[in-house]
Amino acid sequence: MIASSLALPAQSITTAASFFQSVSERYGTFTDYEADMDITAGRSKMQGHVSFKRPNLLRIDFTNPQEQVILFNGDMLTIHLPGISSNLKQSVPASTDQAGMNLATPQGLALMSRYYSVAYEVGQDPVPLNESNPEQVVKLVLYPRNSSEGFRRIKLAITPETKLIRQVEALTTQGQTFVFYFYNYAVNQNIPDQRFVYDAPSDANNFNNFLFSE
């Protein structure tokens, strides 16, 4: 019995921090990516298509709400809200923590690794994504290292073979939960820079510095 037990190979153990690092490294190889995305914020549900290009270009074109657009070019955040015919623009200083806008980008993952501790939610073995989706994913949970971060908790569901993030669940310090569900990934497609130029409707109302104005 003892001899046979000694002959058994030791189970390979990957720490949560090491697995998260491998995901970050995978995203670090991306020059760009696109994916379809579902967003749940409280009772609100949205759908759209996200495009990312290094180093910091991010665009979301929504199909629900239809024609809503979010564009971030590293310096300026632009949001077009067709329902109220408004264009919101916010200059974002380089020193601002942008993790909230970049949760599934190389920059966002690097920030999370720096400011959040990482653990397995249910262990290192893959589990179903949720009750209605049997896709096998590794689930991580991240907690802030200090109380000044914007999220109380971030949960990630990751496909172990591809290291692609399938779902992000972020709980803000105000107690609001956002869920981002990514699918139909297309990686390193040489997206042109023009994709991240948005001409907002000229007849819409413009609101500048809407986040930080007094």
Solvent accessible surface area in square Angstrom, and as a share of the most:
residue,aa,sasa,rsa
1,M,196,0.88
2,I,133,0.67
3,A,79,0.61
4,S,67,0.43
5,S,58,0.37
6,L,142,0.71
7,A,83,0.64
8,L,128,0.64
9,P,119,0.75
10,A,101,0.78
11,Q,130,0.58
12,S,88,0.57
13,I,138,0.70
14,T,56,0.32
15,T,79,0.46
16,A,10,0.08
17,A,64,0.49
18,S,59,0.38
19,F,19,0.08
20,F,3,0.01
21,Q,83,0.37
22,S,36,0.23
23,V,0,0.00
24,S,18,0.12
25,E,103,0.46
26,R,80,0.29
27,Y,0,0.00
28,G,37,0.35
29,T,86,0.50
30,F,0,0.00
31,T,73,0.43
32,D,1,0.01
33,Y,2,0.01
34,E,35,0.16
35,A,0,0.00
36,D,37,0.19
37,M,5,0.02
38,D,40,0.21
39,I,11,0.06
40,T,39,0.23
41,A,13,0.10
42,G,53,0.51
43,R,244,0.89
44,S,64,0.41
45,K,142,0.60
46,M,39,0.18
47,Q,83,0.37
48,G,7,0.07
49,H,58,0.26
50,V,5,0.03
51,S,0,0.00
52,F,0,0.00
53,K,46,0.19
54,R,102,0.37
55,P,90,0.57
56,N,50,0.26
57,L,31,0.15
58,L,16,0.08
59,R,30,0.11
60,I,19,0.10
61,D,35,0.18
62,F,10,0.04
63,T,94,0.55
64,N,69,0.35
65,P,51,0.32
66,Q,134,0.60
67,E,116,0.52
68,Q,23,0.10
69,V,10,0.06
70,I,42,0.21
71,L,15,0.08
72,F,1,0.01
73,N,63,0.33
74,G,8,0.08
75,D,98,0.51
76,M,67,0.30
77,L,13,0.06
78,T,13,0.07
79,I,28,0.14
80,H,11,0.05
81,L,42,0.21
82,P,41,0.26
83,G,77,0.74
84,I,117,0.59
85,S,49,0.31
86,S,3,0.02
87,N,4,0.02
88,L,28,0.14
89,K,75,0.32
90,Q,4,0.02
91,S,56,0.36
92,V,9,0.05
93,P,67,0.42
94,A,102,0.79
95,S,109,0.70
96,T,47,0.27
97,D,77,0.40
98,Q,30,0.13
99,A,8,0.06
100,G,42,0.40
101,M,58,0.26
102,N,6,0.03
103,L,12,0.06
104,A,6,0.05
105,T,3,0.01
106,P,16,0.10
107,Q,58,0.26
108,G,0,0.00
109,L,0,0.00
110,A,48,0.37
111,L,36,0.18
112,M,0,0.00
113,S,43,0.28
114,R,148,0.54
115,Y,69,0.26
116,Y,5,0.02
117,S,46,0.30
118,V,32,0.18
119,A,45,0.35
120,Y,48,0.18
121,E,67,0.30
122,V,92,0.53
123,G,30,0.29
124,Q,53,0.24
125,D,85,0.44
126,P,56,0.36
127,V,39,0.22
128,P,67,0.42
129,L,3,0.02
130,N,63,0.33
131,E,190,0.85
132,S,106,0.68
133,N,34,0.17
134,P,105,0.66
135,E,54,0.24
136,Q,87,0.39
137,V,0,0.00
138,V,4,0.02
139,K,42,0.18
140,L,0,0.00
141,V,10,0.06
142,L,0,0.00
143,Y,105,0.40
144,P,38,0.24
145,R,147,0.54
146,N,74,0.38
147,S,113,0.73
148,S,96,0.62
149,E,17,0.07
150,G,45,0.43
151,F,27,0.11
152,R,127,0.46
153,R,59,0.22
154,I,0,0.00
155,K,52,0.22
156,L,2,0.01
157,A,5,0.04
158,I,0,0.00
159,T,21,0.12
160,P,27,0.17
161,E,143,0.64
162,T,56,0.33
163,K,49,0.21
164,L,21,0.11
165,I,0,0.00
166,R,31,0.11
167,Q,37,0.16
168,V,0,0.00
169,E,39,0.18
170,A,0,0.00
171,L,29,0.15
172,T,17,0.10
173,T,53,0.31
174,Q,153,0.68
175,G,41,0.40
176,Q,85,0.38
177,T,47,0.27
178,F,56,0.23
179,V,34,0.19
180,F,39,0.16
181,Y,50,0.19
182,F,10,0.04
183,Y,61,0.23
184,N,103,0.53
185,Y,43,0.16
186,A,36,0.28
187,V,35,0.20
188,N,69,0.36
189,Q,102,0.45
190,N,130,0.66
191,I,8,0.04
192,P,85,0.53
193,D,87,0.45
194,Q,128,0.57
195,R,63,0.23
196,F,9,0.04
197,V,80,0.46
198,Y,48,0.18
199,D,129,0.67
200,A,28,0.22
201,P,55,0.34
202,S,114,0.74
203,D,123,0.63
204,A,7,0.06
205,N,88,0.45
206,N,95,0.49
207,F,102,0.43
208,N,105,0.54
209,N,71,0.36
210,F,60,0.25
211,L,96,0.48
212,F,120,0.50
213,S,71,0.46
214,E,221,0.99
